Amino acid sequence: MTLHKTPAVVEDGYAPSERRIARERYRRGRTRRATAIAATSTLVTGAVLFLLITGSPGWTRSKETFFSAHYARVALPQVMEGLWLNLRLLAVCGAAVLVLGLLLAVARTLRGPVFFPVRALATAYTDFFRGLPLIICLLMVVFGVPALRLEGVTTDPVLLGGGALVLTYSAYVAEVFRAGIESVHPSQRAAARSLGLSSGQALRFVVLPQAVRRVVPPLLNDLVSLQKDTGLVSIAGAVDAVYAAQIIASKDFNYTPYVVAGLVFVALTIPMTRLTDWVTARMDRRRAQGGLV
């Protein structure tokens, strides 16, 4: 008796053809080859870089200066303690930036000649602080405000540094929100007005929800940048992760604490970056399927 091989039959009675089985087998083989090639290429590249760096004439001295295990253990607790300040700045300044940026974007999109002064002021604000380097803004606020000796105005470097971050980043976020508002088709606003909504109601209930959904990925990117730039408040004397590393490094002229602080910031940034990528891919899929207005 002769046995004939038949394709596998699934529960619903469907039997894939020999051609489809061969195609899937080819795809799996191609995927395995691509994975093997990528892994081999990565290992070779890593080995070349390792040999190039460790074989350089100054590697021994650089290893002691930047990658000392002893100074890393000493610096890590103090850097983590200073990082708590960076996280608080990120939370408070991030919320303030989103609110102020949205208000500026709405001010720039107001219609009618009566709102021209508001639009002009909002435009001047965004143009000025987008063009002004953040480090200069920090120096001007942190050292300039206390020099005025104003009654009731704080001289706390943390508050002043956070204010400078809000001033700068709100200008960037305002442009992101404005791009989202202007990307909403005018027919949406016209349809809302035809249903009896006022201009303010159309903006609040129709335009802004669509605009905010569209700009979530770039907003997350701005928050990632803000998370890194909170370390700049150290120039004002605030003891954050960067300044804590600087204190330790200045004692023995070993720069391993800076490397530790940098790695801590990288460890915080990578999850936020991956979240941004996931949200962007999810919104792209929904838009391609017609599920996102």
Secondary structure as the mmCIF struct_conf table of DSSP 4:
data_model
#
loop_
_struct_conf.conf_type_id
_struct_conf.id
_struct_conf.beg_label_comp_id
_struct_conf.beg_label_asym_id
_struct_conf.beg_label_seq_id
_struct_conf.end_label_comp_id
_struct_conf.end_label_asym_id
_struct_conf.end_label_seq_id
TURN_TY1_P TURN_TY1_P1 GLU A 11 ASP A 12
BEND BEND1 GLY A 13 GLY A 13
HELX_RH_AL_P HELX_RH_AL_P1 GLU A 18 THR A 54
TURN_TY1_P TURN_TY1_P2 GLY A 55 GLY A 55
BEND BEND2 SER A 56 SER A 56
TURN_TY1_P TURN_TY1_P3 PRO A 57 GLY A 58
HELX_RH_AL_P HELX_RH_AL_P2 TRP A 59 PHE A 66
HELX_RH_AL_P HELX_RH_AL_P3 ALA A 69 THR A 109
BEND BEND3 GLY A 112 GLY A 112
HELX_RH_3T_P HELX_RH_3T_P1 PRO A 113 PHE A 115
HELX_RH_AL_P HELX_RH_AL_P4 PHE A 116 GLY A 131
BEND BEND4 LEU A 132 LEU A 132
HELX_RH_AL_P HELX_RH_AL_P5 LEU A 134 LEU A 148
TURN_TY1_P TURN_TY1_P4 ARG A 149 ARG A 149
TURN_TY1_P TURN_TY1_P5 GLU A 151 GLY A 152
HELX_RH_AL_P HELX_RH_AL_P6 PRO A 157 SER A 183
BEND BEND5 VAL A 184 VAL A 184
HELX_RH_AL_P HELX_RH_AL_P7 PRO A 186 SER A 194
TURN_TY1_P TURN_TY1_P6 LEU A 195 GLY A 196
HELX_RH_AL_P HELX_RH_AL_P8 SER A 199 ALA A 202
HELX_RH_PI_P HELX_RH_PI_P1 LEU A 203 VAL A 207
HELX_RH_AL_P HELX_RH_AL_P9 LEU A 208 ARG A 214
TURN_TY1_P TURN_TY1_P7 VAL A 215 VAL A 215
HELX_RH_AL_P HELX_RH_AL_P10 VAL A 216 ASP A 229
HELX_RH_3T_P HELX_RH_3T_P2 THR A 230 ALA A 236
TURN_TY1_P TURN_TY1_P8 GLY A 237 GLY A 237
BEND BEND6 ASP A 240 ASP A 240
HELX_RH_AL_P HELX_RH_AL_P11 ALA A 241 ASP A 252
TURN_TY1_P TURN_TY1_P9 PHE A 253 PHE A 253
HELX_RH_AL_P HELX_RH_AL_P12 THR A 256 ALA A 288
TURN_TY1_P TURN_TY1_P10 GLN A 289 GLY A 290
#
